Amino acid sequence: MALLITDQCINCDVCEPECPNSAISMGPEIYQIDPLRCTECVGHHDEPQCRVVCPVDCIPLNPEWIESPEQLLTKFHRLQAG
């Protein structure tokens, strides 16, 4: 699954630079995660780095974007090739 930033986000700016896939960007009001770029850090780290650094724990799995670990790894390889 891709991750999702909820409206509990306080715009602290710590998650964006931690994303190895550049999937996090500022939205109209809070940060947002591009599900086409989010691999939950598969291929880079053992756990999603945005979740590790988030001080308010507002980055759950996105239930609308379900992906298996194999699909996340495939996406990682596609992003690396591009």
Protein Blocks (a to p, Z undefined) as FASTA:
>chain_A
ZZdddfkbgolommmmmpmnlpaccdfkbccddfklmgghgojambdfklmmmmnlpacc
dfklccdfklmmmmmmmmmmZZ
